[in-house]
C-alpha cells in the first residue's frame, strides 16, 4: 500500500470519527433517540473498525496525532 493510500485511509477514519462524535451528541441530546440513529452509529463504528483493520494489515496501524507527537518527544 502506498503512502498516499495510507493517508487516504487515515483521512477517511478521521472523517468517520467526527461523524461518530456528532451522532453520539445527537443521541445524547435527543429525548427519545430513534432506532435509525443507533443503526447509523453502528454502521459508522463498523466502518471505523474496517479502516483500522486495513491500516493494521498494511503495517500502518492508526495512531492519533497526539500519540505520535508524544512518541517523537520521548525519542
BALOBA-1460 file (C-alpha; in Angstrom, 3 decimals):
// residues 75
<rec num="1" residu="x" x="0.000" y="0.000" z="0.000"/>
<rec num="2" residu="x" x="1.384" y="3.397" z="-0.968"/>
<rec num="3" residu="x" x="1.867" y="6.273" z="1.448"/>
<rec num="4" residu="x" x="-0.902" y="8.152" z="-0.408"/>
<rec num="5" residu="x" x="-3.312" y="5.254" z="0.186"/>
<rec num="6" residu="x" x="-2.374" y="5.199" z="3.874"/>
<rec num="7" residu="x" x="-3.056" y="8.953" z="4.084"/>
<rec num="8" residu="x" x="-6.445" y="8.441" z="2.416"/>
<rec num="9" residu="x" x="-7.401" y="5.677" z="4.848"/>
<rec num="10" residu="x" x="-6.362" y="7.835" z="7.812"/>
<rec num="11" residu="x" x="-8.336" y="10.793" z="6.441"/>
<rec num="12" residu="x" x="-11.395" y="8.586" z="5.955"/>
<rec num="13" residu="x" x="-11.062" y="7.309" z="9.517"/>
<rec num="14" residu="x" x="-10.775" y="10.818" z="10.929"/>
<rec num="15" residu="x" x="-13.877" y="11.872" z="8.987"/>
<rec num="16" residu="x" x="-15.837" y="8.936" z="10.376"/>
<rec num="17" residu="x" x="-14.656" y="9.685" z="13.909"/>
<rec num="18" residu="x" x="-16.015" y="13.223" z="13.550"/>
<rec num="19" residu="x" x="-19.323" y="11.806" z="12.359"/>
<rec num="20" residu="x" x="-19.331" y="9.364" z="15.289"/>
<rec num="21" residu="x" x="-18.945" y="12.269" z="17.716"/>
<rec num="22" residu="x" x="-21.783" y="14.147" z="16.014"/>
<rec num="23" residu="x" x="-24.050" y="11.102" z="16.167"/>
<rec num="24" residu="x" x="-23.224" y="10.458" z="19.820"/>
<rec num="25" residu="x" x="-24.018" y="14.079" z="20.638"/>
<rec num="26" residu="x" x="-27.343" y="13.877" z="18.772"/>
<rec num="27" residu="x" x="-28.295" y="10.663" z="20.543"/>
<rec num="28" residu="x" x="-27.354" y="12.115" z="23.927"/>
<rec num="29" residu="x" x="-29.391" y="15.255" z="23.338"/>
<rec num="30" residu="x" x="-32.471" y="13.522" z="21.929"/>
<rec num="31" residu="x" x="-35.215" y="12.827" z="24.485"/>
<rec num="32" residu="x" x="-36.045" y="9.603" z="22.609"/>
<rec num="33" residu="x" x="-33.282" y="8.683" z="20.165"/>
<rec num="34" residu="x" x="-34.515" y="6.841" z="17.109"/>
<rec num="35" residu="x" x="-33.528" y="3.340" z="16.126"/>
<rec num="36" residu="x" x="-32.279" y="4.785" z="12.853"/>
<rec num="37" residu="x" x="-29.785" y="6.956" z="14.722"/>
<rec num="38" residu="x" x="-28.485" y="3.933" z="16.611"/>
<rec num="39" residu="x" x="-28.229" y="1.943" z="13.381"/>
<rec num="40" residu="x" x="-26.297" y="4.739" z="11.698"/>
<rec num="41" residu="x" x="-23.927" y="4.933" z="14.660"/>
<rec num="42" residu="x" x="-23.410" y="1.175" z="14.455"/>
<rec num="43" residu="x" x="-22.556" y="1.429" z="10.743"/>
<rec num="44" residu="x" x="-20.069" y="4.212" z="11.456"/>
<rec num="45" residu="x" x="-18.388" y="2.129" z="14.167"/>
<rec num="46" residu="x" x="-18.182" y="-0.853" z="11.812"/>
<rec num="47" residu="x" x="-16.588" y="1.315" z="9.115"/>
<rec num="48" residu="x" x="-14.004" y="2.679" z="11.574"/>
<rec num="49" residu="x" x="-13.122" y="-0.868" z="12.618"/>
<rec num="50" residu="x" x="-12.746" y="-1.894" z="8.957"/>
<rec num="51" residu="x" x="-10.392" y="1.009" z="8.316"/>
<rec num="52" residu="x" x="-8.399" y="0.108" z="11.430"/>
<rec num="53" residu="x" x="-8.050" y="-3.477" z="10.151"/>
<rec num="54" residu="x" x="-6.958" y="-2.290" z="6.697"/>
<rec num="55" residu="x" x="-4.357" y="0.031" z="8.193"/>
<rec num="56" residu="x" x="-3.109" y="-2.678" z="10.537"/>
<rec num="57" residu="x" x="-2.845" y="-5.226" z="7.722"/>
<rec num="58" residu="x" x="-0.847" y="-2.691" z="5.708"/>
<rec num="59" residu="x" x="1.587" y="-2.401" z="8.615"/>
<rec num="60" residu="x" x="0.486" y="1.133" z="9.485"/>
<rec num="61" residu="x" x="-1.863" y="0.869" z="12.465"/>
<rec num="62" residu="x" x="-3.833" y="4.023" z="13.177"/>
<rec num="63" residu="x" x="-2.235" y="6.335" z="15.706"/>
<rec num="64" residu="x" x="-3.709" y="9.681" z="16.714"/>
<rec num="65" residu="x" x="-1.540" y="12.711" z="16.097"/>
<rec num="66" residu="x" x="-1.237" y="13.391" z="19.827"/>
<rec num="67" residu="x" x="0.093" y="9.861" z="20.447"/>
<rec num="68" residu="x" x="2.522" y="10.144" z="17.526"/>
<rec num="69" residu="x" x="3.745" y="13.523" z="18.803"/>
<rec num="70" residu="x" x="4.232" y="12.043" z="22.275"/>
<rec num="71" residu="x" x="6.286" y="9.168" z="20.891"/>
<rec num="72" residu="x" x="8.503" y="11.569" z="18.978"/>
<rec num="73" residu="x" x="9.032" y="13.669" z="22.092"/>
<rec num="74" residu="x" x="10.085" y="10.580" z="24.058"/>
<rec num="75" residu="x" x="12.617" y="9.530" z="21.421"/>
